[in-house]
């Protein structure tokens, strides 16, 4: 006969195993779906990205500390130059990268060009619908919110635009609104969200406001903070950062919040495919999302909050721009607004 104490110990052991199994189901191991033996033989990773170089460096350093058998390197360039580099290399039969991270429309273009390999990371289930490719070709890592920002010293509190339609008020006419010459992503997404007819009518009315255009979201926020413009259509994160530094700027939680994703994807011609999957799993994991949050990003993974609660994706009605960059048609945007 077993003693009561032995039975209790056995029961606690079983419960402990059950809890561990439940935790494993909620947070899959980074190595799940990856051939670790093959990854150790590969022992290398080349990561192409359009994020900040400091962030990319930190990510590969943390990854290598976690997997010391990997020698990881990164190459950083702006989104458009990075895309051109990848396409030029592919045309010449060169495939120097294993993993890439850039804006969603650019990653989707690479998928359409047949340059990505599908990989359904076990972490994909922690991301909202619309923030991963159902076939596994890409999964979002962090988000950028395109919103309405304003100079708090110029715009009275009771006149702050609360909706996209509020930008059509005559008081914002004649150069009081500024946006980027490359804001064709917003232009496309607004028309897609509203529906083609309503979207076209909105943009024609917005054009009559005679907005101003400059290049660079940081520059636009600085010009608005300096009082040269009342309103800006720009990234909420940049405005929030300047606000925290004491600049007279703020932003609005509009509906919808046009969202630019920053997915990660594996090369179809990766020389180190198993390490590539390992790195993707790492960046999509809770640990990876927390690392992104520490870098000041807004993680796309559910349950991991950004540094600033106000930027929590759960607070907004997000509308991701899930279309190839070729279909965004920057020329149409420039011609529509008469941008030289």
Secondary structure as UniProt FT lines:
FT   HELIX           4..26
FT   TURN            30..33
FT   HELIX           36..42
FT   STRAND          44..49
FT   HELIX           53..66
FT   TURN            68..69
FT   STRAND          71..76
FT   HELIX           79..91
FT   TURN            92..93
FT   STRAND          99..103
FT   HELIX           104..112
FT   TURN            113..114
FT   STRAND          116..117
FT   HELIX           122..126
FT   TURN            129..130
FT   TURN            134..135
FT   STRAND          139..151
FT   TURN            152..154
FT   HELIX           157..159
FT   HELIX           165..168
FT   HELIX           170..172
FT   STRAND          177..180
FT   TURN            181..183
FT   HELIX           184..194
FT   HELIX           196..207
FT   TURN            208..209
FT   STRAND          212..214
FT   HELIX           217..225
FT   TURN            226..227
FT   STRAND          231..235
FT   HELIX           236..244
FT   TURN            245..246
FT   STRAND          249..251
FT   STRAND          257..267
FT   TURN            268..269
FT   TURN            271..272
FT   HELIX           273..284
FT   HELIX           286..294
FT   TURN            295..296
FT   STRAND          298..299
FT   TURN            302..303
FT   HELIX           309..311
FT   HELIX           313..315
FT   STRAND          318..320
FT   HELIX           325..328
FT   HELIX           330..337
//
